[in-house]
């Protein structure tokens, strides 16, 4: 219980420090993999540059699958007593279940990410994390062009 309290306190301090600094400073030494930002690419569906409106559920489905795969490398970083050893297997199964619900324009991106997960075994290696990120670039571009809206001011 004390370990969990210290971990939560450390997490709260980290969130507070990131909020106060604006997340603008990079640590001088890092063991994390730095991924380059994804440059939006045209969607293969032939949608207009502004993106055709889609239903909200499609946006949620794509965002759920995308964020789940992008955050997958963090599942092994927890200092918890019981790390999730089945995270990659669960991600593969979840992706298989969601595949038919995703819009046709993003299915190839998730299929490619699924191939990387299938070849990964039980854990993701740094090169595989990068491959998943690169495979999901079209899905991120689709989300930005079809689901992003200007926030009211």
N, CA, C and O atoms as a GROMACS GRO file, in nm:
protein
  612
    1UNK      N    1   0.083  -0.119   0.000
    1UNK     CA    2   0.000   0.000   0.000
    1UNK      C    3   0.087   0.125   0.000
    1UNK      O    4   0.056   0.222  -0.068
    2UNK      N    5   0.197   0.123   0.077
    2UNK     CA    6   0.286   0.237   0.082
    2UNK      C    7   0.351   0.260  -0.054
    2UNK      O    8   0.368   0.374  -0.097
    3UNK      N    9   0.388   0.150  -0.122
    3UNK     CA   10   0.447   0.160  -0.256
    3UNK      C   11   0.349   0.226  -0.352
    3UNK      O   12   0.388   0.310  -0.432
    4UNK      N   13   0.224   0.188  -0.344
    4UNK     CA   14   0.121   0.243  -0.433
    4UNK      C   15   0.102   0.392  -0.404
    4UNK      O   16   0.085   0.472  -0.496
    5UNK      N   17   0.103   0.431  -0.275
    5UNK     CA   18   0.088   0.571  -0.237
    5UNK      C   19   0.204   0.655  -0.289
    5UNK      O   20   0.184   0.765  -0.340
    6UNK      N   21   0.327   0.601  -0.276
    6UNK     CA   22   0.443   0.672  -0.328
    6UNK      C   23   0.434   0.685  -0.479
    6UNK      O   24   0.469   0.790  -0.535
    7UNK      N   25   0.388   0.580  -0.545
    7UNK     CA   26   0.376   0.583  -0.690
    7UNK      C   27   0.272   0.687  -0.733
    7UNK      O   28   0.295   0.762  -0.827
    8UNK      N   29   0.158   0.691  -0.665
    8UNK     CA   30   0.055   0.789  -0.697
    8UNK      C   31   0.103   0.931  -0.668
    8UNK      O   32   0.074   1.024  -0.744
    9UNK      N   33   0.176   0.948  -0.559
    9UNK     CA   34   0.231   1.079  -0.526
    9UNK      C   35   0.332   1.123  -0.631
    9UNK      O   36   0.334   1.240  -0.671
   10UNK      N   37   0.416   1.031  -0.674
   10UNK     CA   38   0.513   1.063  -0.780
   10UNK      C   39   0.444   1.096  -0.910
   10UNK      O   40   0.487   1.188  -0.981
   11UNK      N   41   0.339   1.022  -0.943
   11UNK     CA   42   0.263   1.049  -1.065
   11UNK      C   43   0.197   1.186  -1.059
   11UNK      O   44   0.197   1.260  -1.158
   12UNK      N   45   0.141   1.220  -0.944
   12UNK     CA   46   0.078   1.351  -0.928
   12UNK      C   47   0.181   1.463  -0.942
   12UNK      O   48   0.154   1.565  -1.005
   13UNK      N   49   0.298   1.444  -0.885
   13UNK     CA   50   0.405   1.544  -0.897
   13UNK      C   51   0.450   1.558  -1.042
   13UNK      O   52   0.476   1.669  -1.088
   14UNK      N   53   0.458   1.447  -1.114
   14UNK     CA   54   0.496   1.451  -1.254
   14UNK      C   55   0.394   1.526  -1.338
   14UNK      O   56   0.430   1.611  -1.419
   15UNK      N   57   0.267   1.496  -1.318
   15UNK     CA   58   0.161   1.564  -1.392
   15UNK      C   59   0.163   1.714  -1.362
   15UNK      O   60   0.150   1.796  -1.453
   16UNK      N   61   0.179   1.749  -1.236
   16UNK     CA   62   0.184   1.889  -1.197
   16UNK      C   63   0.303   1.959  -1.260
   16UNK      O   64   0.290   2.071  -1.310
   17UNK      N   65   0.419   1.895  -1.257
   17UNK     CA   66   0.537   1.960  -1.315
   17UNK      C   67   0.524   1.975  -1.466
   17UNK      O   68   0.568   2.075  -1.522
   18UNK      N   69   0.464   1.876  -1.533
   18UNK     CA   70   0.442   1.888  -1.677
   18UNK      C   71   0.344   2.000  -1.708
   18UNK      O   72   0.362   2.073  -1.805
   19UNK      N   73   0.242   2.013  -1.626
   19UNK     CA   74   0.143   2.118  -1.649
   19UNK      C   75   0.205   2.256  -1.628
   19UNK      O   76   0.176   2.349  -1.702
   20UNK      N   77   0.290   2.269  -1.527
   20UNK     CA   78   0.350   2.398  -1.497
   20UNK      C   79   0.456   2.438  -1.598
   20UNK      O   80   0.473   2.557  -1.627
   21UNK      N   81   0.529   2.341  -1.652
   21UNK     CA   82   0.634   2.373  -1.749
   21UNK      C   83   0.581   2.374  -1.891
   21UNK      O   84   0.652   2.414  -1.983
   22UNK      N   85   0.459   2.332  -1.910
   22UNK     CA   86   0.402   2.331  -2.045
   22UNK      C   87   0.456   2.218  -2.130
   22UNK      O   88   0.444   2.223  -2.252
   23UNK      N   89   0.515   2.119  -2.069
   23UNK     CA   90   0.569   2.003  -2.141
   23UNK      C   91   0.671   2.044  -2.246
   23UNK      O   92   0.695   1.968  -2.339
   24UNK      N   93   0.730   2.160  -2.234
   24UNK     CA   94   0.817   2.210  -2.339
   24UNK      C   95   0.963   2.168  -2.326
   24UNK      O   96   1.038   2.185  -2.422
   25UNK      N   97   1.005   2.116  -2.214
   25UNK     CA   98   1.144   2.082  -2.197
   25UNK      C   99   1.163   1.933  -2.214
   25UNK      O  100   1.084   1.852  -2.164
   26UNK      N  101   1.268   1.898  -2.286
   26UNK     CA  102   1.301   1.757  -2.305
   26UNK      C  103   1.404   1.716  -2.200
   26UNK      O  104   1.494   1.793  -2.169
   27UNK      N  105   1.391   1.597  -2.144
   27UNK     CA  106   1.491   1.552  -2.049
   27UNK      C  107   1.626   1.534  -2.119
   27UNK      O  108   1.632   1.502  -2.238
   28UNK      N  109   1.734   1.555  -2.043
   28UNK     CA  110   1.866   1.545  -2.103
   28UNK      C  111   1.904   1.401  -2.129
   28UNK      O  112   1.980   1.374  -2.222
   29UNK      N  113   1.853   1.310  -2.053
   29UNK     CA  114   1.883   1.169  -2.073
   29UNK      C  115   1.753   1.092  -2.065
   29UNK      O  116   1.676   1.107  -1.969
   30UNK      N  117   1.728   1.011  -2.165
   30UNK     CA  118   1.602   0.939  -2.168
   30UNK      C  119   1.624   0.798  -2.220
   30UNK      O  120   1.706   0.775  -2.308
   31UNK      N  121   1.549   0.705  -2.164
   31UNK     CA  122   1.553   0.569  -2.214
   31UNK      C  123   1.433   0.540  -2.302
   31UNK      O  124   1.423   0.432  -2.360
   32UNK      N  125   1.343   0.634  -2.312
   32UNK     CA  126   1.223   0.615  -2.393
   32UNK      C  127   1.256   0.632  -2.540
   32UNK      O  128   1.350   0.703  -2.577
   33UNK      N  129   1.179   0.567  -2.622
   33UNK     CA  130   1.194   0.580  -2.766
   33UNK      C  131   1.126   0.708  -2.809
   33UNK      O  132   1.010   0.732  -2.774
   34UNK      N  133   1.196   0.790  -2.884
   34UNK     CA  134   1.136   0.913  -2.933
   34UNK      C  135   1.085   0.888  -3.073
   34UNK      O  136   1.161   0.850  -3.162
   35UNK      N  137   0.956   0.908  -3.091
   35UNK     CA  138   0.894   0.887  -3.220
   35UNK      C  139   0.877   1.020  -3.290
   35UNK      O  140   0.839   1.120  -3.229
   36UNK      N  141   0.905   1.020  -3.418
   36UNK     CA  142   0.889   1.143  -3.494
   36UNK      C  143   0.741   1.168  -3.516
   36UNK      O  144   0.663   1.074  -3.527
   37UNK      N  145   0.701   1.295  -3.524
   37UNK     CA  146   0.560   1.325  -3.546
   37UNK      C  147   0.517   1.273  -3.683
   37UNK      O  148   0.595   1.268  -3.778
   38UNK      N  149   0.393   1.234  -3.689
   38UNK     CA  150   0.339   1.180  -3.813
   38UNK      C  151   0.294   1.295  -3.901
   38UNK      O  152   0.220   1.383  -3.857
   39UNK      N  153   0.339   1.294  -4.025
   39UNK     CA  154   0.294   1.393  -4.122
   39UNK      C  155   0.167   1.340  -4.185
   39UNK      O  156   0.168   1.231  -4.242
   40UNK      N  157   0.057   1.416  -4.176
   40UNK     CA  158  -0.068   1.366  -4.233
   40UNK      C  159  -0.052   1.338  -4.382
   40UNK      O  160   0.006   1.417  -4.456
   41UNK      N  161  -0.105   1.224  -4.423
   41UNK     CA  162  -0.103   1.186  -4.563
   41UNK      C  163  -0.246   1.176  -4.612
   41UNK      O  164  -0.337   1.155  -4.533
   42UNK      N  165  -0.266   1.192  -4.741
   42UNK     CA  166  -0.402   1.181  -4.792
   42UNK      C  167  -0.460   1.043  -4.764
   42UNK      O  168  -0.388   0.943  -4.768
   43UNK      N  169  -0.588   1.039  -4.737
   43UNK     CA  170  -0.652   0.912  -4.710
   43UNK      C  171  -0.677   0.840  -4.841
   43UNK      O  172  -0.708   0.904  -4.942
   44UNK      N  173  -0.665   0.707  -4.842
   44UNK     CA  174  -0.685   0.633  -4.965
   44UNK      C  175  -0.831   0.629  -5.010
   44UNK      O  176  -0.860   0.578  -5.118
   45UNK      N  177  -0.922   0.681  -4.930
   45UNK     CA  178  -1.064   0.673  -4.964
   45UNK      C  179  -1.106   0.777  -5.066
   45UNK      O  180  -1.219   0.774  -5.114
   46UNK      N  181  -1.017   0.869  -5.099
   46UNK     CA  182  -1.051   0.973  -5.195
   46UNK      C  183  -1.136   1.083  -5.134
   46UNK      O  184  -1.202   1.157  -5.208
   47UNK      N  185  -1.136   1.096  -5.004
   47UNK     CA  186  -1.214   1.201  -4.938
   47UNK      C  187  -1.152   1.336  -4.968
   47UNK      O  188  -1.035   1.345  -5.004
   48UNK      N  189  -1.231   1.438  -4.954
   48UNK     CA  190  -1.181   1.573  -4.981
   48UNK      C  191  -1.075   1.610  -4.879
   48UNK      O  192  -1.060   1.543  -4.777
   49UNK      N  193  -1.002   1.716  -4.906
   49UNK     CA  194  -0.893   1.757  -4.817
   49UNK      C  195  -0.943   1.788  -4.677
   49UNK      O  196  -0.872   1.764  -4.580
   50UNK      N  197  -1.064   1.839  -4.667
   50UNK     CA  198  -1.117   1.871  -4.534
   50UNK      C  199  -1.172   1.748  -4.466
   50UNK      O  200  -1.200   1.750  -4.346
   51UNK      N  201  -1.189   1.640  -4.540
   51UNK     CA  202  -1.241   1.517  -4.484
   51UNK      C  203  -1.391   1.516  -4.484
   51UNK      O  204  -1.455   1.611  -4.438
   52UNK      N  205  -1.446   1.410  -4.533
   52UNK     CA  206  -1.591   1.398  -4.534
   52UNK      C  207  -1.640   1.372  -4.393
   52UNK      O  208  -1.574   1.301  -4.317
   53UNK      N  209  -1.754   1.430  -4.357
   53UNK     CA  210  -1.804   1.405  -4.223
   53UNK      C  211  -1.836   1.257  -4.204
   53UNK      O  212  -1.889   1.191  -4.295
   54UNK      N  213  -1.804   1.207  -4.090
   54UNK     CA  214  -1.834   1.068  -4.057
   54UNK      C  215  -1.910   1.066  -3.926
   54UNK      O  216  -1.912   1.164  -3.852
   55UNK      N  217  -1.972   0.952  -3.899
   55UNK     CA  218  -2.047   0.944  -3.774
   55UNK      C  219  -1.951   0.939  -3.655
   55UNK      O  220  -1.837   0.892  -3.667
   56UNK      N  221  -1.998   0.986  -3.544
   56UNK     CA  222  -1.917   0.995  -3.423
   56UNK      C  223  -1.868   0.859  -3.379
   56UNK      O  224  -1.756   0.847  -3.329
   57UNK      N  225  -1.949   0.756  -3.395
   57UNK     CA  226  -1.909   0.622  -3.352
   57UNK      C  227  -1.786   0.575  -3.428
   57UNK      O  228  -1.698   0.511  -3.369
   58UNK      N  229  -1.777   0.604  -3.557
   58UNK     CA  230  -1.658   0.566  -3.635
   58UNK      C  231  -1.534   0.635  -3.579
   58UNK      O  232  -1.428   0.574  -3.567
   59UNK      N  233  -1.548   0.762  -3.545
   59UNK     CA  234  -1.436   0.835  -3.487
   59UNK      C  235  -1.393   0.771  -3.354
   59UNK      O  236  -1.274   0.755  -3.328
   60UNK      N  237  -1.490   0.735  -3.272
   60UNK     CA  238  -1.457   0.672  -3.144
   60UNK      C  239  -1.392   0.536  -3.164
   60UNK      O  240  -1.296   0.502  -3.094
   61UNK      N  241  -1.442   0.458  -3.259
   61UNK     CA  242  -1.384   0.325  -3.284
   61UNK      C  243  -1.239   0.336  -3.330
   61UNK      O  244  -1.152   0.264  -3.280
   62UNK      N  245  -1.213   0.427  -3.424
   62UNK     CA  246  -1.076   0.444  -3.474
   62UNK      C  247  -0.987   0.499  -3.363
   62UNK      O  248  -0.874   0.453  -3.345
   63UNK      N  249  -1.036   0.597  -3.288
   63UNK     CA  250  -0.957   0.656  -3.179
   63UNK      C  251  -0.926   0.552  -3.072
   63UNK      O  252  -0.816   0.550  -3.017
   64UNK      N  253  -1.023   0.466  -3.041
   64UNK     CA  254  -1.001   0.362  -2.940
   64UNK      C  255  -0.892   0.265  -2.985
   64UNK      O  256  -0.800   0.234  -2.910
   65UNK      N  257  -0.903   0.217  -3.108
   65UNK     CA  258  -0.804   0.123  -3.159
   65UNK      C  259  -0.667   0.188  -3.170
   65UNK      O  260  -0.566   0.129  -3.133
   66UNK      N  261  -0.664   0.311  -3.221
   66UNK     CA  262  -0.538   0.383  -3.239
   66UNK      C  263  -0.469   0.407  -3.104
   66UNK      O  264  -0.351   0.376  -3.088
   67UNK      N  265  -0.542   0.463  -3.009
   67UNK     CA  266  -0.480   0.496  -2.880
   67UNK      C  267  -0.438   0.370  -2.806
   67UNK      O  268  -0.334   0.368  -2.739
   68UNK      N  269  -0.517   0.265  -2.817
   68UNK     CA  270  -0.480   0.139  -2.751
   68UNK      C  271  -0.347   0.085  -2.802
   68UNK      O  272  -0.265   0.037  -2.724
   69UNK      N  273  -0.326   0.093  -2.933
   69UNK     CA  274  -0.201   0.043  -2.990
   69UNK      C  275  -0.084   0.137  -2.964
   69UNK      O  276   0.027   0.092  -2.940
   70UNK      N  277  -0.109   0.267  -2.968
   70UNK     CA  278  -0.001   0.362  -2.942
   70UNK      C  279   0.044   0.357  -2.795
   70UNK      O  280   0.161   0.382  -2.766
   71UNK      N  281  -0.048   0.326  -2.705
   71UNK     CA  282  -0.014   0.321  -2.562
   71UNK      C  283   0.034   0.182  -2.518
   71UNK      O  284   0.076   0.166  -2.404
   72UNK      N  285   0.027   0.086  -2.605
   72UNK     CA  286   0.066  -0.051  -2.571
   72UNK      C  287   0.207  -0.061  -2.512
   72UNK      O  288   0.226  -0.137  -2.418
   73UNK      N  289   0.306   0.012  -2.564
   73UNK     CA  290   0.440   0.001  -2.504
   73UNK      C  291   0.446   0.042  -2.357
   73UNK      O  292   0.537   0.000  -2.286
   74UNK      N  293   0.351   0.121  -2.311
   74UNK     CA  294   0.352   0.166  -2.172
   74UNK      C  295   0.306   0.058  -2.075
   74UNK      O  296   0.328   0.071  -1.955
   75UNK      N  297   0.243  -0.048  -2.124
   75UNK     CA  298   0.191  -0.151  -2.034
   75UNK      C  299   0.302  -0.227  -1.963
   75UNK      O  300   0.279  -0.280  -1.854
   76UNK      N  301   0.419  -0.233  -2.020
   76UNK     CA  302   0.530  -0.303  -1.957
   76UNK      C  303   0.614  -0.214  -1.869
   76UNK      O  304   0.705  -0.263  -1.802
   77UNK      N  305   0.586  -0.084  -1.867
   77UNK     CA  306   0.666   0.011  -1.790
   77UNK      C  307   0.619   0.029  -1.647
   77UNK      O  308   0.687   0.093  -1.567
   78UNK      N  309   0.504  -0.026  -1.614
   78UNK     CA  310   0.448  -0.005  -1.480
   78UNK      C  311   0.535  -0.074  -1.376
   78UNK      O  312   0.584  -0.185  -1.398
   79UNK      N  313   0.553  -0.008  -1.264
   79UNK     CA  314   0.629  -0.066  -1.154
   79UNK      C  315   0.535  -0.139  -1.058
   79UNK      O  316   0.563  -0.152  -0.939
   80UNK      N  317   0.426  -0.186  -1.111
   80UNK     CA  318   0.325  -0.255  -1.033
   80UNK      C  319   0.376  -0.396  -1.000
   80UNK      O  320   0.465  -0.448  -1.066
   81UNK      N  321   0.318  -0.454  -0.896
   81UNK     CA  322   0.358  -0.588  -0.857
   81UNK      C  323   0.316  -0.692  -0.962
   81UNK      O  324   0.378  -0.798  -0.972
   82UNK      N  325   0.213  -0.662  -1.039
   82UNK     CA  326   0.160  -0.757  -1.137
   82UNK      C  327   0.152  -0.691  -1.275
   82UNK      O  328   0.044  -0.649  -1.316
   83UNK      N  329   0.264  -0.681  -1.345
   83UNK     CA  330   0.258  -0.620  -1.478
   83UNK      C  331   0.172  -0.706  -1.571
   83UNK      O  332   0.159  -0.827  -1.550
   84UNK      N  333   0.115  -0.644  -1.672
   84UNK     CA  334   0.027  -0.713  -1.765
   84UNK      C  335   0.110  -0.784  -1.870
   84UNK      O  336   0.150  -0.725  -1.971
   85UNK      N  337   0.137  -0.913  -1.846
   85UNK     CA  338   0.220  -0.991  -1.937
   85UNK      C  339   0.147  -1.028  -2.065
   85UNK      O  340   0.211  -1.064  -2.164
   86UNK      N  341   0.015  -1.020  -2.065
   86UNK     CA  342  -0.064  -1.059  -2.182
   86UNK      C  343  -0.107  -0.940  -2.266
   86UNK      O  344  -0.197  -0.954  -2.349
   87UNK      N  345  -0.048  -0.826  -2.248
   87UNK     CA  346  -0.093  -0.704  -2.315
   87UNK      C  347  -0.088  -0.714  -2.467
   87UNK      O  348  -0.181  -0.672  -2.535
   88UNK      N  349   0.019  -0.771  -2.521
   88UNK     CA  350   0.031  -0.782  -2.667
   88UNK      C  351  -0.073  -0.879  -2.721
   88UNK      O  352  -0.136  -0.852  -2.823
   89UNK      N  353  -0.092  -0.990  -2.653
   89UNK     CA  354  -0.194  -1.087  -2.696
   89UNK      C  355  -0.332  -1.024  -2.690
   89UNK      O  356  -0.412  -1.041  -2.783
   90UNK      N  357  -0.362  -0.953  -2.582
   90UNK     CA  358  -0.492  -0.888  -2.570
   90UNK      C  359  -0.511  -0.781  -2.677
   90UNK      O  360  -0.622  -0.764  -2.728
   91UNK      N  361  -0.406  -0.710  -2.711
   91UNK     CA  362  -0.414  -0.608  -2.816
   91UNK      C  363  -0.444  -0.674  -2.951
   91UNK      O  364  -0.525  -0.622  -3.028
   92UNK      N  365  -0.380  -0.787  -2.978
   92UNK     CA  366  -0.408  -0.860  -3.104
   92UNK      C  367  -0.553  -0.902  -3.110
   92UNK      O  368  -0.619  -0.885  -3.212
   93UNK      N  369  -0.603  -0.958  -3.000
   93UNK     CA  370  -0.742  -1.005  -2.997
   93UNK      C  371  -0.840  -0.888  -3.011
   93UNK      O  372  -0.938  -0.898  -3.084
   94UNK      N  373  -0.813  -0.779  -2.942
   94UNK     CA  374  -0.900  -0.662  -2.950
   94UNK      C  375  -0.902  -0.604  -3.090
   94UNK      O  376  -1.007  -0.565  -3.140
   95UNK      N  377  -0.787  -0.599  -3.153
   95UNK     CA  378  -0.777  -0.548  -3.290
   95UNK      C  379  -0.855  -0.637  -3.386
   95UNK      O  380  -0.921  -0.586  -3.477
   96UNK      N  381  -0.848  -0.767  -3.367
   96UNK     CA  382  -0.923  -0.860  -3.452
   96UNK      C  383  -1.072  -0.837  -3.437
   96UNK      O  384  -1.146  -0.839  -3.535
   97UNK      N  385  -1.118  -0.815  -3.314
   97UNK     CA  386  -1.260  -0.792  -3.288
   97UNK      C  387  -1.307  -0.659  -3.347
   97UNK      O  388  -1.419  -0.651  -3.398
   98UNK      N  389  -1.224  -0.556  -3.340
   98UNK     CA  390  -1.262  -0.422  -3.388
   98UNK      C  391  -1.248  -0.404  -3.539
   98UNK      O  392  -1.310  -0.314  -3.595
   99UNK      N  393  -1.169  -0.486  -3.604
   99UNK     CA  394  -1.134  -0.467  -3.745
   99UNK      C  395  -1.256  -0.442  -3.834
   99UNK      O  396  -1.252  -0.351  -3.917
  100UNK      N  397  -1.362  -0.519  -3.819
  100UNK     CA  398  -1.480  -0.504  -3.905
  100UNK      C  399  -1.560  -0.378  -3.874
  100UNK      O  400  -1.638  -0.333  -3.958
  101UNK      N  401  -1.543  -0.322  -3.756
  101UNK     CA  402  -1.617  -0.201  -3.718
  101UNK      C  403  -1.548  -0.074  -3.768
  101UNK      O  404  -1.608   0.034  -3.768
  102UNK      N  405  -1.423  -0.086  -3.809
  102UNK     CA  406  -1.346   0.031  -3.851
  102UNK      C  407  -1.382   0.069  -3.994
  102UNK      O  408  -1.415  -0.017  -4.075
  103UNK      N  409  -1.375   0.199  -4.026
  103UNK     CA  410  -1.399   0.242  -4.164
  103UNK      C  411  -1.298   0.178  -4.259
  103UNK      O  412  -1.183   0.154  -4.222
  104UNK      N  413  -1.341   0.151  -4.380
  104UNK     CA  414  -1.256   0.085  -4.480
  104UNK      C  415  -1.126   0.160  -4.504
  104UNK      O  416  -1.023   0.098  -4.533
  105UNK      N  417  -1.128   0.292  -4.494
  105UNK     CA  418  -1.010   0.372  -4.522
  105UNK      C  419  -0.895   0.346  -4.425
  105UNK      O  420  -0.779   0.365  -4.462
  106UNK      N  421  -0.924   0.302  -4.303
  106UNK     CA  422  -0.817   0.282  -4.204
  106UNK      C  423  -0.785   0.135  -4.181
  106UNK      O  424  -0.689   0.103  -4.110
  107UNK      N  425  -0.862   0.046  -4.236
  107UNK     CA  426  -0.838  -0.097  -4.214
  107UNK      C  427  -0.698  -0.142  -4.255
  107UNK      O  428  -0.636  -0.220  -4.182
  108UNK      N  429  -0.645  -0.095  -4.370
  108UNK     CA  430  -0.509  -0.138  -4.405
  108UNK      C  431  -0.404  -0.098  -4.301
  108UNK      O  432  -0.310  -0.173  -4.275
  109UNK      N  433  -0.418   0.020  -4.242
  109UNK     CA  434  -0.323   0.064  -4.140
  109UNK      C  435  -0.328  -0.027  -4.018
  109UNK      O  436  -0.224  -0.065  -3.964
  110UNK      N  437  -0.449  -0.061  -3.975
  110UNK     CA  438  -0.461  -0.148  -3.858
  110UNK      C  439  -0.422  -0.292  -3.891
  110UNK      O  440  -0.372  -0.364  -3.805
  111UNK      N  441  -0.444  -0.334  -4.016
  111UNK     CA  442  -0.401  -0.468  -4.057
  111UNK      C  443  -0.248  -0.476  -4.052
  111UNK      O  444  -0.193  -0.577  -4.008
  112UNK      N  445  -0.181  -0.371  -4.097
  112UNK     CA  446  -0.035  -0.368  -4.093
  112UNK      C  447   0.015  -0.369  -3.948
  112UNK      O  448   0.110  -0.440  -3.915
  113UNK      N  449  -0.048  -0.291  -3.861
  113UNK     CA  450  -0.011  -0.291  -3.719
  113UNK      C  451  -0.036  -0.429  -3.659
  113UNK      O  452   0.043  -0.476  -3.576
  114UNK      N  453  -0.144  -0.494  -3.700
  114UNK     CA  454  -0.174  -0.629  -3.652
  114UNK      C  455  -0.068  -0.729  -3.693
  114UNK      O  456  -0.036  -0.820  -3.616
  115UNK      N  457  -0.013  -0.714  -3.814
  115UNK     CA  458   0.095  -0.803  -3.858
  115UNK      C  459   0.218  -0.786  -3.770
  115UNK      O  460   0.285  -0.884  -3.735
  116UNK      N  461   0.248  -0.662  -3.734
  116UNK     CA  462   0.363  -0.637  -3.646
  116UNK      C  463   0.340  -0.704  -3.511
  116UNK      O  464   0.430  -0.768  -3.457
  117UNK      N  465   0.218  -0.690  -3.458
  117UNK     CA  466   0.186  -0.753  -3.329
  117UNK      C  467   0.193  -0.905  -3.339
  117UNK      O  468   0.238  -0.971  -3.245
  118UNK      N  469   0.148  -0.960  -3.451
  118UNK     CA  470   0.150  -1.106  -3.468
  118UNK      C  471   0.293  -1.159  -3.468
  118UNK      O  472   0.319  -1.268  -3.418
  119UNK      N  473   0.384  -1.082  -3.525
  119UNK     CA  474   0.524  -1.124  -3.530
  119UNK      C  475   0.600  -1.093  -3.401
  119UNK      O  476   0.712  -1.140  -3.382
  120UNK      N  477   0.539  -1.014  -3.312
  120UNK     CA  478   0.610  -0.964  -3.194
  120UNK      C  479   0.628  -1.067  -3.085
  120UNK      O  480   0.723  -1.057  -3.007
  121UNK      N  481   0.542  -1.163  -3.075
  121UNK     CA  482   0.551  -1.254  -2.963
  121UNK      C  483   0.481  -1.196  -2.842
  121UNK      O  484   0.376  -1.133  -2.854
  122UNK      N  485   0.539  -1.217  -2.723
  122UNK     CA  486   0.475  -1.173  -2.599
  122UNK      C  487   0.504  -1.028  -2.562
  122UNK      O  488   0.428  -0.967  -2.488
  123UNK      N  489   0.613  -0.973  -2.613
  123UNK     CA  490   0.649  -0.836  -2.580
  123UNK      C  491   0.690  -0.761  -2.706
  123UNK      O  492   0.733  -0.821  -2.805
  124UNK      N  493   0.675  -0.630  -2.701
  124UNK     CA  494   0.717  -0.546  -2.814
  124UNK      C  495   0.859  -0.498  -2.791
  124UNK      O  496   0.893  -0.447  -2.684
  125UNK      N  497   0.941  -0.514  -2.892
  125UNK     CA  498   1.077  -0.462  -2.889
  125UNK      C  499   1.073  -0.319  -2.944
  125UNK      O  500   0.978  -0.283  -3.013
  126UNK      N  501   1.174  -0.238  -2.915
  126UNK     CA  502   1.173  -0.099  -2.961
  126UNK      C  503   1.150  -0.083  -3.112
  126UNK      O  504   1.076   0.006  -3.153
  127UNK      N  505   1.210  -0.168  -3.192
  127UNK     CA  506   1.190  -0.158  -3.338
  127UNK      C  507   1.045  -0.187  -3.375
  127UNK      O  508   0.992  -0.128  -3.469
  128UNK      N  509   0.981  -0.278  -3.303
  128UNK     CA  510   0.841  -0.311  -3.330
  128UNK      C  511   0.749  -0.197  -3.288
  128UNK      O  512   0.646  -0.173  -3.353
  129UNK      N  513   0.783  -0.128  -3.182
  129UNK     CA  514   0.705  -0.012  -3.139
  129UNK      C  515   0.706   0.093  -3.250
  129UNK      O  516   0.603   0.152  -3.282
  130UNK      N  517   0.822   0.116  -3.309
  130UNK     CA  518   0.835   0.212  -3.418
  130UNK      C  519   0.754   0.165  -3.539
  130UNK      O  520   0.688   0.246  -3.605
  131UNK      N  521   0.758   0.035  -3.569
  131UNK     CA  522   0.682  -0.019  -3.683
  131UNK      C  523   0.532   0.000  -3.663
  131UNK      O  524   0.461   0.034  -3.758
  132UNK      N  525   0.484  -0.023  -3.542
  132UNK     CA  526   0.341  -0.003  -3.513
  132UNK      C  527   0.306   0.144  -3.532
  132UNK      O  528   0.205   0.176  -3.595
  133UNK      N  529   0.389   0.232  -3.479
  133UNK     CA  530   0.365   0.377  -3.492
  133UNK      C  531   0.359   0.418  -3.639
  133UNK      O  532   0.270   0.491  -3.680
  134UNK      N  533   0.454   0.370  -3.718
  134UNK     CA  534   0.456   0.404  -3.860
  134UNK      C  535   0.337   0.345  -3.934
  134UNK      O  536   0.282   0.409  -4.023
  135UNK      N  537   0.297   0.223  -3.898
  135UNK     CA  538   0.182   0.160  -3.963
  135UNK      C  539   0.054   0.237  -3.937
  135UNK      O  540  -0.036   0.239  -4.020
  136UNK      N  541   0.046   0.301  -3.820
  136UNK     CA  542  -0.076   0.373  -3.782
  136UNK      C  543  -0.080   0.517  -3.833
  136UNK      O  544  -0.178   0.587  -3.807
  137UNK      N  545   0.022   0.561  -3.904
  137UNK     CA  546   0.024   0.699  -3.956
  137UNK      C  547  -0.101   0.732  -4.039
  137UNK      O  548  -0.158   0.839  -4.019
  138UNK      N  549  -0.145   0.645  -4.130
  138UNK     CA  550  -0.267   0.678  -4.206
  138UNK      C  551  -0.392   0.687  -4.117
  138UNK      O  552  -0.482   0.766  -4.145
  139UNK      N  553  -0.398   0.607  -4.011
  139UNK     CA  554  -0.512   0.614  -3.920
  139UNK      C  555  -0.512   0.746  -3.844
  139UNK      O  556  -0.617   0.805  -3.822
  140UNK      N  557  -0.394   0.792  -3.803
  140UNK     CA  558  -0.386   0.921  -3.734
  140UNK      C  559  -0.427   1.034  -3.829
  140UNK      O  560  -0.500   1.125  -3.789
  141UNK      N  561  -0.381   1.027  -3.953
  141UNK     CA  562  -0.419   1.130  -4.051
  141UNK      C  563  -0.570   1.128  -4.075
  141UNK      O  564  -0.632   1.233  -4.090
  142UNK      N  565  -0.628   1.009  -4.079
  142UNK     CA  566  -0.772   0.995  -4.098
  142UNK      C  567  -0.846   1.059  -3.980
  142UNK      O  568  -0.944   1.131  -4.000
  143UNK      N  569  -0.800   1.032  -3.860
  143UNK     CA  570  -0.863   1.092  -3.742
  143UNK      C  571  -0.856   1.244  -3.748
  143UNK      O  572  -0.954   1.312  -3.719
  144UNK      N  573  -0.741   1.297  -3.787
  144UNK     CA  574  -0.726   1.442  -3.793
  144UNK      C  575  -0.814   1.504  -3.900
  144UNK      O  576  -0.870   1.612  -3.880
  145UNK      N  577  -0.828   1.436  -4.013
  145UNK     CA  578  -0.906   1.496  -4.122
  145UNK      C  579  -1.056   1.471  -4.111
  145UNK      O  580  -1.134   1.547  -4.167
  146UNK      N  581  -1.097   1.366  -4.042
  146UNK     CA  582  -1.238   1.332  -4.036
  146UNK      C  583  -1.304   1.358  -3.901
  146UNK      O  584  -1.426   1.373  -3.893
  147UNK      N  585  -1.226   1.364  -3.796
  147UNK     CA  586  -1.285   1.371  -3.662
  147UNK      C  587  -1.246   1.495  -3.583
  147UNK      O  588  -1.311   1.527  -3.484
  148UNK      N  589  -1.144   1.565  -3.625
  148UNK     CA  590  -1.100   1.684  -3.551
  148UNK      C  591  -1.192   1.800  -3.583
  148UNK      O  592  -1.225   1.826  -3.698
  149UNK      N  593  -1.233   1.868  -3.478
  149UNK     CA  594  -1.316   1.987  -3.496
  149UNK      C  595  -1.252   2.101  -3.420
  149UNK      O  596  -1.182   2.079  -3.321
  150UNK      N  597  -1.277   2.220  -3.465
  150UNK     CA  598  -1.224   2.337  -3.395
  150UNK      C  599  -1.293   2.350  -3.261
  150UNK      O  600  -1.415   2.336  -3.251
  151UNK      N  601  -1.215   2.377  -3.159
  151UNK     CA  602  -1.274   2.391  -3.026
  151UNK      C  603  -1.335   2.530  -3.013
  151UNK      O  604  -1.276   2.628  -3.059
  152UNK      N  605  -1.452   2.540  -2.950
  152UNK     CA  606  -1.515   2.671  -2.932
  152UNK      C  607  -1.433   2.756  -2.836
  152UNK      O  608  -1.374   2.706  -2.741
  153UNK      N  609  -1.432   2.884  -2.863
  153UNK     CA  610  -1.355   2.976  -2.776
  153UNK      C  611  -1.446   3.070  -2.706
  153UNK      O  612  -1.400   3.154  -2.629
   0.00000   0.00000   0.00000
